[in-house]
Amino acid sequence: MGIAWAQVVRFIRAALGWTQLDLATAVGVTDSAVSDWERGRTFPNQERHRYRVALLWYALSNPDTCPLDADSIGSACRWHLSADWMRLRAWADRQTVIRAVTALFPDVPRLRGERGRP
């Protein structure tokens, strides 16, 4: 379970140059939770955590269209009420992120608001 999810978490950390603790702080979980995600043991069990990781992955995977660079994406995720966070969420509407993450992670429970699988 969670092999693709583990690869995505590693990809995010590598792209941002973050430690497990950095990602944990940004998403709102413990560093041991991030460690479990990276080992494929579990995936985020709360919808808001899955969405934040999915949004980070989506933004970093689409650098040509994302309005923020990697440093700004990381900063925006740490400060969820910042103007950059709002800009990032406006760029990647929820349904687009949900469709993308559902296609990549079919074994993850559905994100709230999902309107069917692609």
N, C-alpha and C positions, 0 to 999 in steps of 0.2 A: 504494500500500500504506500502511496505517496512518493514513488520514485521520481516522477516528473515534477512534483511539487518540490522535492529536495533539490533538484537541479535548478529550479527557478530561484529558490532562496539563495543558493550558492552564487547564481548569476547576479542577483541584486547586490549581494555583499561585495562581490568582486568589482562590479561596475562602479560602486560607490566608495570602495576602499574601506568598508565598514567591518567592525568586529561583530560577533554575535550579540554582544551587549548593545552596540549602536543600533542594530536592527530591532532588537527587543524593545529598546527605549522608544524608538520611533513608532513601532506598531502597538505598543502597550502590553507587552508580555514579558516573561522572564527570559534570561539568556538560555536557561536549560530548555525552555520550550522551543527556541530557535534551533538549538542543538538537536532536539528530537526531530524537528522538521527536516533538517539537513541529513539526518540519518535515515529518513524515510519511515520512521516509527509512527509519526502522527502528522497531521496537518492542522492548521488553525481551527479550533473548535467553535470559535465565536464568529459570527458573520462579519462583524466590523473588522476583525483582524484579517480574515480572508480577503475582504475587500481592499484593505490598505496594502497588503502584499500584492494583490492582483493589480492594483493601480500603479504601484511602483514598477512591477514587471512590465506592464503595458507601456508606461512612459519610457522606460529605459530601452524597450524593444523597438520603439518607434522614434528614434532620434531626429529623423528628417522632418517630422510633423509636430513633434512635441515643442511647446513654446518655451520650455525651460531646459537648461543644460543639466548634466548629471549632478553637479554641485548644488544647483538650485532645487532640483528634485529632492535630494536628500535633506536639504534645509527645510523645504516645504513640508515634508513628511514629519519632521521633528516638531514642527509648529503648526498644528492642524487648523489654527484660526488665522494663519498668515494670509496675506494677499496672494503669495505664490501658490499656497495650497488651494485657495479658491480658484485661481487661474488654471491650475492643473486639473481640478475636478470639472471645470467648465469645458476644458479642451476634450477631456475623455469622459463623455457622458456615461452615466452608470450602465445603461443597456449595452453599449459598445464593450465596456470592460467585462461585463458579465458574460456576454457572448464569447469573447476571446478566452476568458479563463475557463469557461465550461467546455470549450472545444479542446483545450489543453489538459484539463484535469477532470476527465469523466468520472473518476472515483470519488471526487470531493462532493459533499452534500451541496445541494443547490443553494445559490446565493439568493437572498430575499430580492424579489423584484424580477427574477428571471422569467422570461416569457417563452419558454420552450427551448429546446436544444437545437443547435444548427444542424 
